[in-house]
Amino acid sequence: MEYSPFTTWILNNGVSSQTLELLIAIALLATLVSIGRYIFGNKTYGIYAPIILAIAYSYTGLKYGLVITAIVILSTLLSYSVLRKIRMHYITRIAINYCILTLSLTLFLMLINKYGLTLENMVNISPLAIVSIAALGDFFTKQYVKKSLKTSFLTLLPTIAISALGWFLITRDVISTNIINNLWIIPVLILANLLIGQFKGLRIKDLLRFSSILNEKDNA
């Protein structure tokens, strides 16, 4: 890959190309979450979870990443439905959930190794990517405890959707190549977030939700 002079200068001063790509991806994904939250009105598990998921998906591939995500959520639901009947401290509950999740993922990987299930390449996935996705169980449980199962899923779905969109953007060679060679995109992202931070209008989700009421007002 041929880099721009400024990018080449950065790479020649102790920053690897992979590190630079990931750092730029974090800025891009964070802005994506910001747009989703304040322009479209889609709530996520904060800003950290979608970023980590998107980057994890870039290592696992979207297909395998979504399968692992499903296992994590199902295991979390199973463990919480049992543990909620036992009085205990919150951290110990989460710790036990991770223990059960470890068993679930281990069993799942063993089943894939034996039966395939069209997921034969699962063995080649980076362990760190699997661990990153497993952390989603903590976010899901926190929302479940504080709110409800319905709210947890209503937050989970936009989180996964934005993560999938982020995965798509950061895994396109044409996008990653252009971004790493045009680092002025970072100040642009800062400016975009400054503008988004001042936005006080109705979000797209709200406009769709109240479109009938707004039409009645216009026709009145």
SEPA-103351 format. One record per residue (C-alpha): residue number from 1; residue in one letter; x, y, z. Coordinates in nm, 2 decimals, m for minus. Each point is the difference from the previous one (the first is absolute). Layout:
<atoms>
<atom k="NUM" r="A" east="X" north="Y" up="Z"/>
...
</atoms>
This chain:
<atoms>
<atom k="1" r="M" east="0.00" north="0.00" up="0.00"/>
<atom k="2" r="E" east="0.13" north="0.35" up="m0.09"/>
<atom k="3" r="Y" east="m0.05" north="0.24" up="0.28"/>
<atom k="4" r="S" east="m0.03" north="0.38" up="0.00"/>
<atom k="5" r="P" east="0.31" north="0.20" up="0.12"/>
<atom k="6" r="F" east="m0.17" north="0.09" up="0.34"/>
<atom k="7" r="T" east="m0.11" north="m0.36" up="0.06"/>
<atom k="8" r="T" east="0.35" north="m0.13" up="m0.10"/>
<atom k="9" r="W" east="0.15" north="0.25" up="0.25"/>
<atom k="10" r="I" east="m0.22" north="m0.14" up="0.28"/>
<atom k="11" r="L" east="0.08" north="m0.36" up="m0.09"/>
<atom k="12" r="N" east="0.37" north="0.08" up="0.00"/>
<atom k="13" r="N" east="m0.02" north="0.14" up="0.35"/>
<atom k="14" r="G" east="m0.11" north="m0.31" up="0.20"/>
<atom k="15" r="V" east="m0.37" north="m0.05" up="m0.10"/>
<atom k="16" r="S" east="m0.07" north="m0.32" up="m0.19"/>
<atom k="17" r="S" east="m0.25" north="0.01" up="m0.28"/>
<atom k="18" r="Q" east="m0.23" north="m0.25" up="0.18"/>
<atom k="19" r="T" east="0.00" north="0.21" up="0.31"/>
<atom k="20" r="L" east="m0.08" north="0.32" up="m0.20"/>
<atom k="21" r="E" east="m0.28" north="m0.18" up="m0.18"/>
<atom k="22" r="L" east="m0.16" north="m0.11" up="0.33"/>
<atom k="23" r="L" east="0.04" north="0.34" up="0.16"/>
<atom k="24" r="I" east="m0.17" north="0.17" up="m0.29"/>
<atom k="25" r="A" east="m0.27" north="m0.28" up="0.00"/>
<atom k="26" r="I" east="m0.07" north="0.09" up="0.37"/>
<atom k="27" r="A" east="m0.06" north="0.36" up="m0.09"/>
<atom k="28" r="L" east="m0.22" north="m0.09" up="m0.30"/>
<atom k="29" r="L" east="m0.20" north="m0.25" up="0.20"/>
<atom k="30" r="A" east="m0.05" north="0.24" up="0.29"/>
<atom k="31" r="T" east="m0.14" north="0.26" up="m0.24"/>
<atom k="32" r="L" east="m0.22" north="m0.27" up="m0.15"/>
<atom k="33" r="V" east="m0.15" north="m0.07" up="0.35"/>
<atom k="34" r="S" east="m0.04" north="0.37" up="0.06"/>
<atom k="35" r="I" east="m0.19" north="0.04" up="m0.33"/>
<atom k="36" r="G" east="m0.22" north="m0.30" up="0.08"/>
<atom k="37" r="R" east="m0.08" north="0.13" up="0.34"/>
<atom k="38" r="Y" east="m0.07" north="0.37" up="m0.06"/>
<atom k="39" r="I" east="m0.11" north="0.01" up="m0.36"/>
<atom k="40" r="F" east="m0.18" north="m0.34" up="m0.04"/>
<atom k="41" r="G" east="m0.10" north="m0.05" up="0.36"/>
<atom k="42" r="N" east="0.14" north="m0.35" up="0.04"/>
<atom k="43" r="K" east="0.12" north="m0.07" up="0.35"/>
<atom k="44" r="T" east="0.30" north="m0.24" up="0.05"/>
<atom k="45" r="Y" east="0.20" north="m0.14" up="0.29"/>
<atom k="46" r="G" east="0.19" north="0.32" up="0.02"/>
<atom k="47" r="I" east="0.28" north="0.07" up="m0.24"/>
<atom k="48" r="Y" east="0.25" north="m0.26" up="0.10"/>
<atom k="49" r="A" east="m0.20" north="m0.31" up="m0.07"/>
<atom k="50" r="P" east="m0.08" north="0.08" up="m0.37"/>
<atom k="51" r="I" east="0.37" north="0.09" up="m0.06"/>
<atom k="52" r="I" east="0.13" north="m0.32" up="0.15"/>
<atom k="53" r="L" east="m0.26" north="m0.21" up="m0.18"/>
<atom k="54" r="A" east="0.07" north="0.16" up="m0.34"/>
<atom k="55" r="I" east="0.37" north="m0.06" up="0.04"/>
<atom k="56" r="A" east="m0.05" north="m0.35" up="0.12"/>
<atom k="57" r="Y" east="m0.23" north="m0.07" up="m0.30"/>
<atom k="58" r="S" east="0.28" north="0.12" up="m0.23"/>
<atom k="59" r="Y" east="0.22" north="m0.29" up="0.14"/>
<atom k="60" r="T" east="m0.27" north="m0.26" up="0.01"/>
<atom k="61" r="G" east="m0.20" north="0.09" up="m0.31"/>
<atom k="62" r="L" east="m0.36" north="0.11" up="0.04"/>
<atom k="63" r="K" east="m0.15" north="m0.35" up="m0.03"/>
<atom k="64" r="Y" east="0.21" north="m0.15" up="0.28"/>
<atom k="65" r="G" east="m0.02" north="0.31" up="0.21"/>
<atom k="66" r="L" east="m0.38" north="0.00" up="0.00"/>
<atom k="67" r="V" east="0.00" north="m0.37" up="0.09"/>
<atom k="68" r="I" east="0.23" north="0.06" up="0.29"/>
<atom k="69" r="T" east="m0.21" north="0.30" up="0.11"/>
<atom k="70" r="A" east="m0.31" north="m0.22" up="0.00"/>
<atom k="71" r="I" east="0.17" north="m0.26" up="0.21"/>
<atom k="72" r="V" east="0.11" north="0.27" up="0.25"/>
<atom k="73" r="I" east="m0.35" north="0.14" up="0.03"/>
<atom k="74" r="L" east="m0.17" north="m0.34" up="0.03"/>
<atom k="75" r="S" east="0.25" north="m0.11" up="0.27"/>
<atom k="76" r="T" east="m0.04" north="0.33" up="0.19"/>
<atom k="77" r="L" east="m0.38" north="m0.04" up="m0.01"/>
<atom k="78" r="L" east="0.02" north="m0.35" up="0.13"/>
<atom k="79" r="S" east="0.24" north="0.08" up="0.28"/>
<atom k="80" r="Y" east="m0.19" north="0.31" up="0.11"/>
<atom k="81" r="S" east="m0.33" north="m0.18" up="0.00"/>
<atom k="82" r="V" east="0.15" north="m0.25" up="0.25"/>
<atom k="83" r="L" east="0.21" north="0.24" up="0.21"/>
<atom k="84" r="R" east="m0.27" north="0.26" up="0.04"/>
<atom k="85" r="K" east="m0.17" north="m0.24" up="0.25"/>
<atom k="86" r="I" east="0.31" north="0.01" up="0.22"/>
<atom k="87" r="R" east="0.08" north="0.30" up="0.21"/>
<atom k="88" r="M" east="0.36" north="0.11" up="m0.06"/>
<atom k="89" r="H" east="0.23" north="0.29" up="m0.08"/>
<atom k="90" r="Y" east="m0.02" north="0.14" up="m0.35"/>
<atom k="91" r="I" east="0.37" north="m0.06" up="m0.08"/>
<atom k="92" r="T" east="m0.02" north="m0.36" up="0.11"/>
<atom k="93" r="R" east="m0.30" north="m0.05" up="m0.22"/>
<atom k="94" r="I" east="0.19" north="0.14" up="m0.30"/>
<atom k="95" r="A" east="0.30" north="m0.22" up="0.09"/>
<atom k="96" r="I" east="m0.22" north="m0.31" up="0.00"/>
<atom k="97" r="N" east="m0.15" north="0.11" up="m0.33"/>
<atom k="98" r="Y" east="0.34" north="0.01" up="m0.16"/>
<atom k="99" r="C" east="0.08" north="m0.35" up="0.14"/>
<atom k="100" r="I" east="m0.32" north="m0.13" up="m0.16"/>
<atom k="101" r="L" east="0.08" north="0.19" up="m0.32"/>
<atom k="102" r="T" east="0.35" north="m0.16" up="0.00"/>
<atom k="103" r="L" east="m0.16" north="m0.35" up="0.02"/>
<atom k="104" r="S" east="m0.26" north="0.09" up="m0.27"/>
<atom k="105" r="L" east="0.26" north="0.13" up="m0.25"/>
<atom k="106" r="T" east="0.23" north="m0.29" up="0.07"/>
<atom k="107" r="L" east="m0.28" north="m0.25" up="m0.06"/>
<atom k="108" r="F" east="m0.11" north="0.19" up="m0.31"/>
<atom k="109" r="L" east="0.35" north="m0.01" up="m0.15"/>
<atom k="110" r="M" east="0.02" north="m0.37" up="0.07"/>
<atom k="111" r="L" east="m0.33" north="m0.06" up="m0.18"/>
<atom k="112" r="I" east="0.12" north="0.21" up="m0.30"/>
<atom k="113" r="N" east="0.32" north="m0.21" up="m0.01"/>
<atom k="114" r="K" east="m0.20" north="m0.32" up="m0.01"/>
<atom k="115" r="Y" east="m0.30" north="0.08" up="m0.21"/>
<atom k="116" r="G" east="0.11" north="0.31" up="m0.20"/>
<atom k="117" r="L" east="m0.34" north="0.15" up="m0.03"/>
<atom k="118" r="T" east="0.13" north="0.21" up="m0.30"/>
<atom k="119" r="L" east="0.23" north="0.18" up="0.25"/>
<atom k="120" r="E" east="0.32" north="m0.20" up="m0.05"/>
<atom k="121" r="N" east="0.22" north="0.30" up="m0.01"/>
<atom k="122" r="M" east="m0.09" north="0.10" up="0.35"/>
<atom k="123" r="V" east="0.32" north="m0.17" up="0.12"/>
<atom k="124" r="N" east="0.21" north="0.27" up="m0.18"/>
<atom k="125" r="I" east="m0.17" north="0.29" up="0.18"/>
<atom k="126" r="S" east="0.22" north="0.21" up="0.22"/>
<atom k="127" r="P" east="m0.06" north="m0.09" up="0.37"/>
<atom k="128" r="L" east="0.02" north="0.37" up="0.09"/>
<atom k="129" r="A" east="m0.29" north="0.08" up="m0.23"/>
<atom k="130" r="I" east="m0.21" north="m0.27" up="0.17"/>
<atom k="131" r="V" east="0.08" north="0.15" up="0.34"/>
<atom k="132" r="S" east="m0.09" north="0.35" up="m0.12"/>
<atom k="133" r="I" east="m0.34" north="m0.12" up="m0.11"/>
<atom k="134" r="A" east="m0.05" north="m0.19" up="0.32"/>
<atom k="135" r="A" east="0.02" north="0.33" up="0.19"/>
<atom k="136" r="L" east="m0.33" north="0.09" up="m0.16"/>
<atom k="137" r="G" east="m0.16" north="m0.23" up="0.27"/>
<atom k="138" r="D" east="0.09" north="0.25" up="0.27"/>
<atom k="139" r="F" east="m0.17" north="0.29" up="m0.19"/>
<atom k="140" r="F" east="m0.31" north="m0.21" up="m0.06"/>
<atom k="141" r="T" east="m0.03" north="m0.11" up="0.36"/>
<atom k="142" r="K" east="0.04" north="0.36" up="0.13"/>
<atom k="143" r="Q" east="m0.28" north="0.12" up="m0.22"/>
<atom k="144" r="Y" east="m0.21" north="m0.30" up="0.10"/>
<atom k="145" r="V" east="0.05" north="0.06" up="0.37"/>
<atom k="146" r="K" east="m0.07" north="0.38" up="m0.02"/>
<atom k="147" r="K" east="m0.28" north="m0.01" up="m0.25"/>
<atom k="148" r="S" east="m0.17" north="m0.30" up="m0.15"/>
<atom k="149" r="L" east="0.05" north="m0.29" up="m0.25"/>
<atom k="150" r="K" east="m0.19" north="0.20" up="m0.26"/>
<atom k="151" r="T" east="0.22" north="0.31" up="0.05"/>
<atom k="152" r="S" east="0.31" north="m0.21" up="m0.01"/>
<atom k="153" r="F" east="m0.09" north="m0.15" up="m0.34"/>
<atom k="154" r="L" east="m0.11" north="0.34" up="m0.14"/>
<atom k="155" r="T" east="0.34" north="0.13" up="0.09"/>
<atom k="156" r="L" east="0.18" north="m0.31" up="m0.12"/>
<atom k="157" r="L" east="m0.14" north="0.01" up="m0.35"/>
<atom k="158" r="P" east="0.12" north="0.35" up="m0.08"/>
<atom k="159" r="T" east="0.34" north="m0.08" up="0.16"/>
<atom k="160" r="I" east="0.05" north="m0.30" up="m0.23"/>
<atom k="161" r="A" east="m0.14" north="0.19" up="m0.30"/>
<atom k="162" r="I" east="0.25" north="0.29" up="0.04"/>
<atom k="163" r="S" east="0.28" north="m0.25" up="0.07"/>
<atom k="164" r="A" east="m0.09" north="m0.18" up="m0.32"/>
<atom k="165" r="L" east="0.00" north="0.33" up="m0.19"/>
<atom k="166" r="G" east="0.33" north="0.09" up="0.16"/>
<atom k="167" r="W" east="0.14" north="m0.34" up="m0.10"/>
<atom k="168" r="F" east="m0.10" north="0.06" up="m0.36"/>
<atom k="169" r="L" east="0.17" north="0.34" up="m0.01"/>
<atom k="170" r="I" east="0.33" north="m0.10" up="0.16"/>
<atom k="171" r="T" east="0.04" north="m0.32" up="m0.20"/>
<atom k="172" r="R" east="m0.03" north="0.17" up="m0.34"/>
<atom k="173" r="D" east="0.35" north="0.04" up="m0.14"/>
<atom k="174" r="V" east="m0.10" north="0.30" up="m0.20"/>
<atom k="175" r="I" east="m0.13" north="0.18" up="0.31"/>
<atom k="176" r="S" east="0.29" north="m0.10" up="0.23"/>
<atom k="177" r="T" east="0.26" north="0.10" up="m0.26"/>
<atom k="178" r="N" east="m0.16" north="0.34" up="m0.06"/>
<atom k="179" r="I" east="m0.03" north="0.07" up="0.37"/>
<atom k="180" r="I" east="0.35" north="m0.09" up="0.10"/>
<atom k="181" r="N" east="0.13" north="0.22" up="m0.29"/>
<atom k="182" r="N" east="m0.23" north="0.29" up="0.09"/>
<atom k="183" r="L" east="0.05" north="0.06" up="0.37"/>
<atom k="184" r="W" east="m0.18" north="0.33" up="m0.02"/>
<atom k="185" r="I" east="m0.31" north="m0.21" up="0.05"/>
<atom k="186" r="I" east="0.07" north="0.01" up="0.38"/>
<atom k="187" r="P" east="m0.06" north="0.38" up="0.03"/>
<atom k="188" r="V" east="m0.30" north="m0.05" up="m0.22"/>
<atom k="189" r="L" east="m0.14" north="m0.26" up="0.23"/>
<atom k="190" r="I" east="0.07" north="0.23" up="0.30"/>
<atom k="191" r="L" east="m0.19" north="0.28" up="m0.18"/>
<atom k="192" r="A" east="m0.29" north="m0.24" up="m0.08"/>
<atom k="193" r="N" east="m0.03" north="m0.10" up="0.36"/>
<atom k="194" r="L" east="0.00" north="0.36" up="0.11"/>
<atom k="195" r="L" east="m0.29" north="0.07" up="m0.23"/>
<atom k="196" r="I" east="m0.18" north="m0.32" up="0.10"/>
<atom k="197" r="G" east="0.05" north="0.10" up="0.37"/>
<atom k="198" r="Q" east="m0.20" north="0.32" up="m0.06"/>
<atom k="199" r="F" east="m0.28" north="m0.17" up="m0.19"/>
<atom k="200" r="K" east="m0.34" north="0.05" up="0.18"/>
<atom k="201" r="G" east="m0.25" north="m0.10" up="m0.26"/>
<atom k="202" r="L" east="m0.21" north="m0.31" up="m0.03"/>
<atom k="203" r="R" east="0.20" north="m0.31" up="m0.08"/>
<atom k="204" r="I" east="m0.10" north="m0.21" up="m0.31"/>
<atom k="205" r="K" east="m0.14" north="m0.27" up="0.22"/>
<atom k="206" r="D" east="m0.22" north="0.26" up="0.17"/>
<atom k="207" r="L" east="m0.11" north="0.15" up="m0.33"/>
<atom k="208" r="L" east="m0.11" north="m0.34" up="m0.12"/>
<atom k="209" r="R" east="m0.17" north="m0.08" up="0.33"/>
<atom k="210" r="F" east="m0.20" north="0.33" up="0.01"/>
<atom k="211" r="S" east="m0.04" north="0.05" up="m0.38"/>
<atom k="212" r="S" east="m0.38" north="m0.05" up="0.02"/>
<atom k="213" r="I" east="m0.03" north="0.27" up="0.27"/>
<atom k="214" r="L" east="0.22" north="0.24" up="m0.19"/>
<atom k="215" r="N" east="m0.21" north="m0.06" up="m0.32"/>
<atom k="216" r="E" east="m0.32" north="0.07" up="0.20"/>
<atom k="217" r="K" east="0.15" north="0.33" up="0.12"/>
<atom k="218" r="D" east="0.10" north="0.10" up="m0.36"/>
<atom k="219" r="N" east="m0.35" north="m0.08" up="m0.12"/>
<atom k="220" r="A" east="m0.18" north="0.18" up="0.28"/>
</atoms>
